[in-house]
Amino acid sequence: MSAKNEGFRWKLNVFDVIIMVVVLVLAAALILVWRNSGRSNISVMESRPVRYKVEISSMLPDGANAIKPGDLIYDSVKKYALGTVEDVTLEPARRLSKDMETGRTIYAEIPDRLTAVLDVVCDCYETESSISTTSGYTLRVGANVYIAGPGYAGAGYIVAISREEAQP
């Protein structure tokens, strides 16, 4: 009777060997995938300075006069860093309106409003199809941009982009 109660004895068979081999192969594959997941075949892109102009129209004079060279500006919607203001040009704000005497469309000045043209420089990544700031904002001529800086905010358009050549 004591021989039957010695305990469970496991006998190795073909199915057990197959299951162990499959488990070991899967474990090895998972380890290889996990170890190689941090590596990338994509080359690291280098950022280059890009200069662009932004025109913000219909600003109040107090906000327009608060814009200074050296200000860091941001996208006021998603908080992307857009660059540093290099120069500011203030002009009277104008809009298209119809001349009632002649019937022509003319530019008429808007009283108590200014248009600010900002020269901005920012480090950007360039691909064949796009220019993106290092923070992720895609620059396009004609794109509507919402800008916020220290003490001012406004909406306008990107009117020009100039890329600097790479230094050899």
C-alpha positions in Angstrom: 0.0 0.0 0.0 2.8 2.4 0.7 4.1 2.1 -2.8 0.9 3.7 -4.2 1.0 6.7 -1.9 4.6 7.8 -2.8 3.2 10.8 -4.8 2.6 11.8 -8.3 5.2 10.8 -10.8 5.4 12.6 -14.1 6.3 10.6 -17.2 7.8 12.6 -20.2 6.1 11.9 -23.5 6.3 13.4 -27.0 3.5 16.0 -26.5 5.2 17.4 -23.5 8.5 17.8 -25.4 6.7 19.6 -28.2 5.0 22.0 -25.8 8.3 22.8 -24.1 10.0 23.4 -27.4 7.2 25.8 -28.6 7.3 27.7 -25.3 11.1 28.1 -25.5 10.9 29.3 -29.1 8.2 31.8 -28.3 10.2 33.1 -25.3 13.3 33.5 -27.4 11.3 35.4 -30.1 9.8 37.7 -27.5 13.2 38.4 -26.0 14.7 39.2 -29.4 11.8 41.5 -30.3 12.0 43.3 -26.9 15.7 43.8 -27.1 15.6 45.2 -30.7 12.5 47.4 -30.1 14.6 50.5 -29.0 16.7 50.4 -32.2 15.5 52.3 -35.3 16.6 52.3 -38.9 15.4 55.9 -39.3 18.3 58.4 -39.4 18.2 61.2 -37.0 17.1 64.5 -38.6 19.0 67.6 -37.8 17.2 70.8 -37.2 18.1 74.0 -39.1 17.0 77.6 -38.6 14.1 78.7 -40.7 12.9 82.3 -40.9 9.3 83.1 -41.6 6.9 86.1 -41.5 3.6 86.1 -39.8 1.0 88.9 -40.4 -1.4 89.5 -37.5 -4.2 91.9 -38.5 -6.7 94.0 -36.6 -4.7 94.1 -33.3 -5.4 96.7 -30.7 -2.6 99.2 -30.3 -1.7 98.1 -26.8 -1.2 94.5 -27.8 0.7 95.4 -31.0 3.0 97.7 -29.1 3.8 94.9 -26.6 5.5 92.8 -29.3 9.2 93.1 -28.9 12.2 91.5 -30.6 13.4 88.5 -28.6 9.9 87.4 -27.5 9.2 83.7 -27.6 5.9 83.1 -29.3 3.6 80.0 -29.0 0.6 78.6 -30.8 -2.2 79.7 -28.5 -4.4 76.7 -29.3 -2.0 73.7 -28.8 0.9 75.5 -27.1 3.5 74.6 -29.8 6.7 76.8 -29.6 6.8 78.8 -32.8 10.1 80.6 -32.4 11.6 83.9 -31.5 10.6 87.3 -32.8 13.5 89.0 -34.6 11.7 92.1 -35.9 8.3 93.7 -35.8 6.7 96.1 -38.3 3.5 97.9 -37.4 1.2 99.2 -40.1 -2.4 100.6 -40.0 -4.9 97.7 -40.4 -6.7 97.6 -43.7 -9.6 95.6 -45.1 -11.2 95.3 -48.5 -14.4 97.4 -48.8 -16.5 98.7 -51.6 -16.2 102.4 -52.7 -19.8 103.5 -53.0 -18.9 106.3 -55.4 -17.0 104.3 -58.0 -18.1 100.8 -57.2 -14.5 99.6 -57.0 -13.1 97.4 -54.2 -10.4 99.3 -52.3 -8.4 98.9 -49.1 -9.8 101.0 -46.3 -8.0 101.7 -43.0 -9.6 100.3 -39.9 -9.6 103.0 -37.1 -7.8 102.1 -33.9 -6.4 98.8 -35.2 -2.9 97.8 -36.3 -1.4 95.0 -38.4 1.8 93.5 -37.0 4.2 91.8 -39.4 6.5 89.5 -37.3 9.9 88.2 -38.5 10.3 84.9 -36.7 13.2 82.5 -36.5 12.8 78.9 -35.3 14.7 75.6 -35.5 12.9 73.3 -37.8 13.0 69.8 -39.3 12.7 69.7 -43.1 11.4 66.8 -45.2 10.6 66.8 -48.9 7.0 67.7 -48.2 6.9 69.7 -45.0 8.7 72.0 -42.6 8.0 71.4 -38.9 9.2 73.2 -35.9 11.1 71.2 -33.3 7.9 71.3 -31.1 5.9 69.7 -33.9 4.0 72.6 -35.6 3.9 72.4 -39.4 4.7 75.6 -41.2 2.9 76.4 -44.4 2.6 79.7 -46.3 -1.0 80.8 -46.1 -1.8 78.8 -43.0 -3.8 80.4 -40.3 -1.9 80.7 -37.1 -2.9 81.7 -33.6 0.0 83.4 -31.8 0.4 84.2 -28.1 3.4 86.0 -26.6 4.1 87.8 -23.3 1.2 90.2 -23.0 -0.4 89.8 -26.5 -2.3 87.4 -28.7 -3.7 87.4 -32.2 -4.6 85.5 -35.3 -3.0 85.8 -38.6 -1.3 84.1 -41.5 2.1 82.9 -42.4 3.0 85.0 -45.4 6.6 83.9 -46.2 9.1 81.2 -45.4 12.8 81.3 -46.1 15.2 78.4 -45.4 18.8 78.9 -44.6 21.3 76.7 -46.5 23.2 74.1 -44.5 26.7 74.9 -43.4 29.3 72.7 -45.0 
